[in-house]
Amino acid sequence: MAVIRVDIAQRPYEVRVGQGLLAEIGAECRGFLRKRAVPVITDANVHAAWGDIVEASLRAHGHEVHWRILPAGEQTKCWDELAATVNWLLSLEVERRDHVIALGGGVIGDLTGFCAAVLKRGCKFIQIPTTLLAQVDSSVGGKTAINTPAGKNLVGAFHQPSLVLADLAVLDTLPERERLAGYAEVVKYGLIDDADFFAWCEANGPAMLAGDGALREYAVAHSVAAKARIVAEDEFETTGKRALLNLGHTFGHALEAETGFSSQLLHGEGVALGMVLAARYSARLGHMSTASAERVARHIAEVGLRAEIAELGLTCDGAALVRHMLHDKKMDAGTLPFLLMQGIGKTYLDKQVDLSDVAPFLDSELARPIK
């Protein structure tokens, strides 16, 4: 088992990465669960696959599990489910020192974390991510949120977990599409500031996705360590360092909004397309070579992710996608910072991007022939 420490000031915690952690959840959470009753929030798909194993382990350690089973999908990250879940936790008389368990992907982790952040001005929670995307990104770092009609993740709070348990065994049961969506966030760490890791992804990504256990552990542990380092430097995204983790997200969130935050485009798929767009727009501005930008697109396509927004079959134009960007939570005094690249492994924050130039760029991408 790999153990990565997230060194948040006065609130450090561990991310444990290994095989079979769900079957050992009772032992792994010893010292965190102080009451017999344990609230576990999950979705219907995860409960069907892993509910019995989790319950058996917790019961074996003297706990009684109280389940809240939510619908699977991005639509669950909404006001109604937030309110209902908070009221459910209150009905269980959860106290501030109690731990709520989030068992699921990014949707469950975000919703549960936000519930924990606001319940009695903050109770504790444990992240048990069951998707590749959640294991390498959303479960680490304390960003919690829900979506609103105005946009994605616009209402939320920074609230760090007490523990993260990433069981690699769950990746075997993920649909291929979910694994690929999570892989986009793995590649992101190479593009941010680690060209060697991007090269590792090019060489090993297909085998990792196909099921090589050693490669999976390395990919998840390396990604978590990269995020932990950045989060420790800039927990609340105040210095700009943590903003680098949003590579691909400005373009990606606009695509998600245009597709109604639906199953038409998973979050990781949006990030993959967003990173391709960020690379190509960087090349358009002369900051990155076209060859490097197409290297990014080529790897995204080679593993089986869409690398062309034309494949989405959207009926909008570039201006419509830019209008979605105006609701981005990173807007500052009417300016939207963009994560662009000066090369692979050389991401930077650009606060001078002219949105009137982004729209025609997106028009050209929407019209790009599909190979």
N, C-alpha and C positions, 0 to 999 in steps of 0.2 A: 504494500500500500504506500502510495506517495502522499506525503503530508506537506501542504503549503500553508505558511503562516501569512495572514493578511494583517499587516502591522498598522492598523488604525490607532491613532493616539488614544490611549487609555481603554480601548475596546478591541484589542486584537482577538482574532479567532482563527480557527483552522479550517482548511478545506482538505478533506480526506478523499483520495481517489483510489479506487481499487475494485476488485471483483467481489461480489457477494455481500456488499454492505447492507442491503435491504434486509437480508435474513438475519443480520446481526444488529439491527437498529436499536433493539433494547439495550444491548451492551454498549454500543457506540454512544448512545445518548445518556448513559449513566452519569449522574452528576448534574444533568441539565433538567431532567423531569422530576420535579419535587413532589408531585401529587400522584395519586392513583389514576385519576381521570386525565386523559391526554386528548386534546382536540386535534384532529388531523383533517386538513382541507385538501381535497383532491378533485379530479374530474372522473367522469364515468369510465373512460377508456383505461386510465391508470388504475382505478379501483378494480376493474375487472381483471387486469393483468397481474397486479401486485398486492391488492388489498389483503388477501388471505395471508401472504407471507409476512407483511408488515404487522398485521394484527397478531399473528402467532408469536412473533418475536417480542412484541411489546407485552402481550399477556404473560409470556414466559418470565418476564421480569416484573410481574406484579401490577401491570397497568391495565386500565379499562379504556378502550379506544372509543371515542365519540367521533363519528364520521360526518363530514359535510361533503357531499358528492355533487359537484357542479357540472353543468354541460361542458363538453370539450369545445374549444374554439375561442378565437380572439374576441367574440362578442360577449364573452363572460366578463371581460375587464370593463365593467360598466358601473354606473351609479347604483342601479337597482341591486346588483349582486353584492356590491360593497356594503350597502346599507343592510341587506338581509344577513350577510355573513357577520357583520359587527353585532347585530342584534342576537344572532345565534350564539356568538361568543359570550355576550353579556348574560344570556340565559344560562350558560354553563358556569357563570360566576368566575370567569377567568380574571386573575389578578395580575398586577404589573410585573411581578417576578416570575410568573408562569410562562411556559414556552408553548407556543402554537407550532404545529408541524405543517409545512407546505410540501406536499408530495405531488410533484407534477412538473410540467414544463414551465416556460416563462410566464404564461398567463396565470397559472396558479401561484407561482412564486411572487409575481408582481402584486396580485390581488391580496394574497395572504400577508405579504410584507406591509402593504399599505394599511390593511386592517390592524396589524400589530402596531403600526406607527401611531395610529389615531386612537386606539382603544385605551381609555383611561390615561391619555397623553403618552402612551407608549408602553407596550408590554414586549416580551421577548419572543423570538421565533427561530426555528431551525429550517434550513433549506435542504430539501432532498430532491434534487433535480433529476428528472427522468427522461430528458431529451439531451442530445448532444449540444444543442444551442444553449440550453439552460446551464449545462455543466460547465461550458467554457466561457459563458458570458453573464447571463442575467442573474444567476444565483449568487454571484460574487460582486461585492462593491456597494450594496445597499441602496440601489435605485429601485424604488417601488412606485407604481402608478396605475391609473386606469385611463381608458380612452374616453373621449367625448365626441359629440358630433363635429366639433371644431378641429379635432385632430387627435393624433396618437400620443399617449403618455403626457397629456397636458395637465393632469391633476395627480399629484403624488407627493412623495417625501423621501428624503434620504433616511434610511433606517437599516442599520447593519444587522445581519443575522448573528446568532451566537455560535453557529456551527453549520458547515456545509458538508453533506455526505454525497459524493458522486460515485454511484455504483455503475461500473462499466458493463455489468451484465444486462442492464436494461437496454443498452444499445442494440443488443441482438434482436429484441422484440419490436424495435421501431420500424415503421414503414420506411422504405428506401427514401421516399421523398422527404421525410422528417430528418433522416440522417444527413442528406445532402443540404438541407436548409441550415442545419447546425454547422456543417463544414464551412459554410461561408464565413462564420465568425472565427473559425480556426485560421483560415487564410488571412483574415483581417490583421492578425497580430504580425504576420510576416510583412504585410504591406505598410504597417505603421512605422516600424523602426527596426525590422529584423530581416534583412534581405536573405540571410542564410536560412532562416526558417521558411521563407517563401520557397526557396529552392528545395528545402526538405519536403514541403507540401507537393511540389511538382513531381518529385521522385517517389514519394511514399503515399500521397493522398489516396489514390485508387485502392491500394492494398489495405490501407487503414479503414477505408469505408467498407471494403469487402469483408472485414472481420478480423484482421490480424490483431490479436490482443495486446502484444507488446507495443505495436505502433499506436494503438488507441490510447494506451496509458500514457505514452510519451506525448501525444498530441494534446490530450486533455490537461495533463500536468503542466506542460510547457505553456499552454494558453492561459491557464489559471495563474501561473507564476508571473506571466507578462502583465496580466490585468492587475494582480495584487500589487505589483511594483508601482504601476501607474496610479492606482487608487490610493496607495499609501502616500504618494507625493501630493495628491490633489483630491482629497476625499469629496469635497463639495463643488468641484469643477469651478474653482475660483481663479486658478493661475493659468488655465488654458491647457495644461498637460493632459488632464482627464478628457478634455474635449476630443483628443485624438482618437479615443475609443468610438467616436461617432462616425468614423470613416464609412462612407456609403449610405449613411442613415438619412441625410437630408434628401438625396434623390430617392432613396428607398421608401421613406415615409410618404413622400408625395405619390409614389406609385401605389402604395398600400391604400392611401386615402382615395385615390381614383378608382380602385377596385373594391372600395367599400369595406376595407379591413376584413375581407372574406377569404375563403379557402382558395379563391382564384390565385392569390399570391400570398404565400406564407412569409412571415417576417424575414427569415433568413434568405429566402429567395429574393426579396426586395433589397436586402443588403448586398447580395451578390451582384444584382443588376446595378445597384447604386455605386458599388466599387468600380465596376466597369465604366460607368458614366463619369465618375470622378477622375478616373485615369484618362479617359478620352478628352474630357473637358480640360484637364491639365495639359494635355498635348495640344489642344486647340489654342491654349494661351501661350504655348511655347515653353512651359515649365518642365515638361517631361517629353521624352522622345515618343514618337508614334509607335515605334517598335516595342518599347516597354509597355505602353498602354495596351497594345494588342497581345502582348505576352500575358497580361492579366486576363484579358478576355478569353484567350485561348485556353488557359488553365481552367477557368470557370466552366467553359463549355466542355472541355475534355472529361471532367469528372461527372458530367451529366446535368449541370445546372444551366438554366437559360442565361445567355450572355447578351441577348438582344431584346430591347424592349418592344420591338416590332412583333415579337412572338406572343405578346400578351393580347394582341388584337384590340387595342384601345381605340376608341373613336374620338378621343380628345386631341387637342393640339398642345404644343409646348407651353403656351400661355396658361392653359388650364392647370398644368402640372405646377407651374410657377406660383399660381394663386394658392395652391395647397401649401406651398413652402412658406407663404406669408403667415401661416398659423403655427410655424415651427416654434417650439419653446425656446430655441436659441436666439430668436430675434432680439436685437439689442438696439434701441433708439432708431428703429426703422431699417436697420442693416442686418442681413443674415450672413453670419460667418460660414464659410465653406471649408470642408476638409479636402484639400487637394494634395497633389504629389509632385515632388521634384525628381522622382525616380522611385523604383521599388525599394521599400524600406525607408522612404524619406517623405513621410506625410507631414504637412504643416497646416496651420490655421490661417486662412486668407479672409480678411475682413473687408476687402476691396472689390469683391465680385459684383459686377453689374447685372442685376436680374434681367434687365432688358436684353442682355446678350445670352443669358441662359435659355430663354424661350426659343430662339431660332436654333440654338444647338440641339435642344430636345426635339424640335421639328425634324432636324436632319437625322436624328437617331430613330425617331418614329418611322421615318421613310427608308431607313437602311434596309437593303435587301436581306432576306433571311437565307442563309447558306444551307 
